[in-house]
Amino acid sequence: MLLQSIPAGFLVASVAWIRAGAAHSEFWITLVLTYAIALGDSTHVVAGAAKAFLLVFDGQISVAQALGAIILPALIDNIFGGTGLFALLAHAQVRQEL
């Protein structure tokens, strides 16, 4: 699950950059990127949390299992994918000016 979350974090973080250049296309951008996450069998913390809490409410797992096995790994890698990779891209764009 850890490595599956990095691309999802990257794609969700890219929404902000893509939307800046595409007016009146918010729905389609969101649809295409979330569909790409589903096709790639990636894990995002929001979808993972919904799944985890449904399993908790159904009694299949405990809250600790939901947090430790599903939510926290996805959150950590979404942060790495979204923040870390985009920080590298932003740095690459401005490094000549530094």
Buried (B, 14 or more C-beta within 10 A) or exposed (E): EEEBBBBBBBBBBBBEEBEEEEEEEEEEBBEEBBEEBEEEEBBBBBBBBEBBBEBBEEEEBEEEBBBEBBBEBBBBBBBBBBEBBBEEEEEEEEEEEE
